[in-house]
Amino acid sequence: MALSDVAKVERNEAGIATVLGILKQRFGERFQTGQSLREQHGHTTTYIPNQAPDGVVFPESTAEVQEIVKACAEHRVPVIAFGTGTSLEGHVNAPGGGISLDTSRMNRVLAVNAEDLDVTIEPGITREDLNAYLRDTGLFFPIDPGANASLGGMAATRASGTNAVRYGTMRENVLALTAVMADGRAITTAKRAKKSSAGYDLTRLLVGSEGTLGIITALTLKLQGIPQAISGGVCPFPSVEAACQATIATIQMGIPVARIELVNALQMRALKNYSNLDYAETPCLFVEFHGSDAGVAEQAETFGEIATEYGGGPFLWTAVAEERAKLWKARHDAYWASLTLRPGAKALSTDVCVPISRLAECIAETEADIAQSGLIAPIVGHVGDGNFHVLVLMDVNDPAEIERAEKFVGRLNMRAIGMDGTCTGEHGIGQGKMGFLERELGDAVDFMRTIKTALDPQNILNPGKVLPAAH
């Protein structure tokens, strides 16, 4: 399904003009309409066309978010929450114009409850800044999607990343939310208790809703103790299948691996060139273990033995922080490294997730599809939970190449769904994946529309995202 078929939102010119005037008078310099700033708040991370909002406002409190939403509701104007703009499926585009609500000034830590292992924050603080703030407490927030994203945006897109195999995703790590709903009321979805059976789970409803049901203005997050010791390294394999089989064996043996990341041979070539790594251009696993000094050494040795059984190795691991940091910096720079494989090209970044038993099969079929399609598209994967990413490099000025890339992504999505997986493990639906939601979930999407209509009857909260048009 083409983007143009699913992302149409009618503009309300009169309402937009009125709200622009209201917000300019109320917020002064904290409301801007310059073209470059507006385009920065449309989608720029991937090839999806930029759809800029009509204005950008910078609130500093939940009360100010309420004011903004009430004005937009009164005049039926879209309002799109914005964190750092690192999402990958057109989440922050404004297909019907409207107001981008930038939460970057709402970046305070509101309370650290070290004894309870939780923290309450505003949505604009980034994960790196939060962990820098927490460093002296001996605690950290483990969800690491690679980009230095805002925590509000990470909750809204149900982000995960390299640590998810051990610590879970945002879904498991958000205890409570404060959110401004479409009528301007602010609600708190839960208390700080570790579990509750009180009413509907509105926290989980809003986590992953991509700003279409409410605008997050505060979050209470679970924290973890900083491990006493960390070991990690890189292990080469003769094939993607061998690497995946070693991953499955590691998980099934109960080894508490913290991160286990796959890069295929093409991605390893890019990492070597970009980050000056000295490894063979073969499929590799980047692995990390958290625990005690003795524990991480034992886990690394056991993993090395497993890798050998599947033809991998040698597993070169280290407990030296600087050496590990270089490896993970290279892994997190995979996007930028991939661009060196085709200078001047733009990237279409996509992800799918399948049951781990189908992972090797899914990746092998995907690599064959890439070769048959004549595309340049390296693969990386959070293979501990069956999730992998493909970065398709293409000439965005060549319609035929765009069509070829989009058809490949369509086949990839359907391949994952056919293996009882999902068209997106962590990127979200946004605009780019809307055509596959009904194919994955069927009639469940009708009930999603019912929820959206009940909570946002005027369709002002990030319209044109997640839910495809009803047939």
CORTA-V791079 format. One record per residue. N is the residue number from 1. SS is DSSP state (hx for helix, st for strand, lp for the rest). PHI is phi in whole degrees, -180 to 180 (none if undefined). Layout:
BEGIN
n->[N;N]
ss->[SS;SS]
phi->[PHI;PHI]
END
This chain:
BEGIN
n->[1;2;3;4;5;6;7;8;9;10;11;12;13;14;15;16;17;18;19;20;21;22;23;24;25;26;27;28;29;30;31;32;33;34;35;36;37;38;39;40;41;42;43;44;45;46;47;48;49;50;51;52;53;54;55;56;57;58;59;60;61;62;63;64;65;66;67;68;69;70;71;72;73;74;75;76;77;78;79;80;81;82;83;84;85;86;87;88;89;90;91;92;93;94;95;96;97;98;99;100;101;102;103;104;105;106;107;108;109;110;111;112;113;114;115;116;117;118;119;120;121;122;123;124;125;126;127;128;129;130;131;132;133;134;135;136;137;138;139;140;141;142;143;144;145;146;147;148;149;150;151;152;153;154;155;156;157;158;159;160;161;162;163;164;165;166;167;168;169;170;171;172;173;174;175;176;177;178;179;180;181;182;183;184;185;186;187;188;189;190;191;192;193;194;195;196;197;198;199;200;201;202;203;204;205;206;207;208;209;210;211;212;213;214;215;216;217;218;219;220;221;222;223;224;225;226;227;228;229;230;231;232;233;234;235;236;237;238;239;240;241;242;243;244;245;246;247;248;249;250;251;252;253;254;255;256;257;258;259;260;261;262;263;264;265;266;267;268;269;270;271;272;273;274;275;276;277;278;279;280;281;282;283;284;285;286;287;288;289;290;291;292;293;294;295;296;297;298;299;300;301;302;303;304;305;306;307;308;309;310;311;312;313;314;315;316;317;318;319;320;321;322;323;324;325;326;327;328;329;330;331;332;333;334;335;336;337;338;339;340;341;342;343;344;345;346;347;348;349;350;351;352;353;354;355;356;357;358;359;360;361;362;363;364;365;366;367;368;369;370;371;372;373;374;375;376;377;378;379;380;381;382;383;384;385;386;387;388;389;390;391;392;393;394;395;396;397;398;399;400;401;402;403;404;405;406;407;408;409;410;411;412;413;414;415;416;417;418;419;420;421;422;423;424;425;426;427;428;429;430;431;432;433;434;435;436;437;438;439;440;441;442;443;444;445;446;447;448;449;450;451;452;453;454;455;456;457;458;459;460;461;462;463;464;465;466;467;468;469;470;471]
ss->[lp;lp;hx;hx;hx;hx;lp;lp;lp;lp;lp;lp;hx;hx;hx;hx;hx;hx;hx;hx;hx;hx;hx;hx;hx;hx;hx;hx;hx;hx;st;st;lp;lp;hx;hx;hx;hx;hx;hx;lp;lp;lp;lp;lp;lp;lp;lp;lp;lp;lp;lp;lp;lp;st;st;st;lp;lp;lp;lp;hx;hx;hx;hx;hx;hx;hx;hx;hx;hx;hx;hx;hx;lp;lp;lp;lp;st;st;st;st;lp;lp;lp;lp;lp;lp;lp;lp;lp;lp;lp;lp;lp;lp;lp;lp;st;st;st;st;lp;lp;lp;lp;lp;lp;st;st;st;st;st;hx;hx;hx;lp;st;st;st;st;lp;lp;lp;lp;st;hx;hx;hx;hx;hx;hx;hx;hx;hx;hx;hx;lp;st;st;lp;lp;lp;lp;lp;lp;lp;lp;lp;st;hx;hx;hx;hx;hx;hx;lp;lp;lp;lp;lp;lp;lp;hx;hx;hx;hx;lp;lp;hx;hx;hx;hx;st;st;st;st;st;st;st;lp;lp;lp;lp;lp;st;st;st;lp;lp;lp;lp;lp;lp;lp;lp;lp;lp;lp;lp;lp;hx;hx;hx;hx;hx;lp;lp;lp;lp;lp;lp;lp;lp;st;st;st;st;st;st;st;st;lp;st;st;lp;lp;lp;st;st;st;st;st;st;st;st;lp;lp;lp;hx;hx;hx;hx;hx;hx;hx;hx;hx;hx;hx;hx;hx;lp;lp;lp;lp;st;st;st;st;st;st;st;lp;hx;hx;hx;hx;hx;hx;hx;hx;hx;hx;hx;lp;lp;lp;lp;lp;lp;lp;lp;st;st;st;st;st;st;st;st;lp;hx;hx;hx;hx;hx;hx;hx;hx;hx;hx;hx;hx;hx;hx;hx;hx;hx;lp;lp;lp;lp;lp;st;st;st;st;lp;lp;hx;hx;hx;hx;hx;hx;hx;hx;hx;hx;hx;hx;lp;hx;hx;hx;hx;hx;hx;hx;hx;hx;lp;lp;lp;st;st;st;st;st;st;st;st;lp;lp;hx;hx;hx;hx;hx;hx;hx;hx;hx;hx;hx;hx;hx;hx;hx;hx;hx;hx;lp;lp;st;st;st;st;st;st;st;hx;hx;hx;lp;st;st;st;st;st;st;st;st;lp;lp;lp;lp;hx;hx;hx;hx;hx;hx;hx;hx;hx;hx;hx;hx;hx;hx;hx;hx;hx;hx;hx;hx;lp;lp;lp;st;lp;lp;lp;lp;lp;lp;lp;lp;lp;lp;lp;hx;hx;hx;hx;hx;hx;hx;hx;lp;lp;hx;hx;hx;hx;hx;hx;hx;hx;hx;hx;hx;hx;lp;lp;lp;lp;lp;st;lp;lp;lp;lp;lp;lp;lp;lp;lp;lp]
phi->[none;-75;-57;-65;-81;-120;-113;-78;-136;-70;-80;-109;-59;-64;-64;-63;-60;-65;-67;-57;-66;-63;-71;-63;-67;-78;-107;57;-68;-85;-127;-130;-127;-62;-62;-64;-67;-62;-67;-64;-97;-88;-85;-130;-73;-128;-77;-57;-57;-73;-124;-77;-73;-87;-162;-127;-120;-119;-72;-125;-160;-60;-61;-70;-61;-61;-58;-64;-66;-63;-65;-66;-66;-62;-112;54;-116;-62;-134;-119;-69;-135;-103;-119;79;-95;-67;-120;-124;76;-60;-103;-64;-122;-63;-112;70;111;-115;-91;-101;-88;-92;-62;-86;-96;-129;-92;-88;-87;-164;-111;-110;-62;-66;-96;57;-147;-144;-112;-137;-86;-74;-83;-70;-88;-64;-68;-67;-62;-69;-65;-64;-83;-53;-75;-86;80;-119;-152;-102;-88;-73;-136;-80;101;-69;-82;-80;-76;-68;-65;-66;-64;-68;-64;-101;54;-68;-142;130;-70;-93;-63;-61;-103;-105;86;-109;-59;-56;-85;-115;-103;-86;-160;-135;-109;-141;-94;-89;-66;-92;94;-77;-101;-123;-114;-85;-167;-94;-90;-60;-71;-150;-158;-116;-89;73;-67;-86;-70;-60;-68;-66;-81;-68;93;-84;59;72;-93;-117;-175;-109;-71;-121;-161;-139;-108;-118;-72;-118;-127;-73;-63;-61;-62;-145;-136;-126;-172;179;-124;-129;-81;-136;-73;-157;-61;-60;-62;-62;-67;-65;-65;-62;-60;-61;-63;-66;-66;-79;78;-69;-78;-67;-88;-141;-148;-117;-98;-126;-82;-61;-65;-66;-65;-60;-65;-64;-60;-68;-83;-111;57;-85;-110;-133;-68;-83;-131;-57;-137;-109;-95;-130;-143;-125;-118;159;-85;-57;-69;-65;-71;-68;-65;-65;-64;-65;-65;-63;-59;-67;-63;-58;-61;-61;-105;81;-92;109;-74;-86;-95;-121;-149;-107;-78;-59;-65;-70;-65;-61;-64;-63;-75;-63;-62;-63;-69;-90;-58;-59;-70;-63;-63;-63;-72;-71;-149;-55;91;-81;-100;-113;-106;-98;-139;-144;-138;-144;-132;-54;-59;-68;-103;-63;-60;-62;-66;-68;-62;-65;-70;-62;-65;-64;-60;-64;-67;-81;71;-101;-104;-155;-70;-125;-130;-153;-86;-70;-63;-122;78;-106;-141;-120;-122;-112;-87;-95;-151;-89;-74;-93;-113;-56;-66;-72;-60;-62;-64;-66;-66;-66;-61;-61;-60;-66;-61;-60;-69;-63;-64;-61;-66;-97;64;-110;-132;-75;-155;-81;-155;-73;92;-91;50;-97;-68;-109;-60;-70;-113;-65;-68;-67;-84;-116;61;-65;-58;-66;-60;-74;-62;-63;-63;-64;-59;-65;-68;-87;-140;-62;-92;55;-100;-88;45;-68;82;-125;69;-93;-67;-61;-67;-87]
END
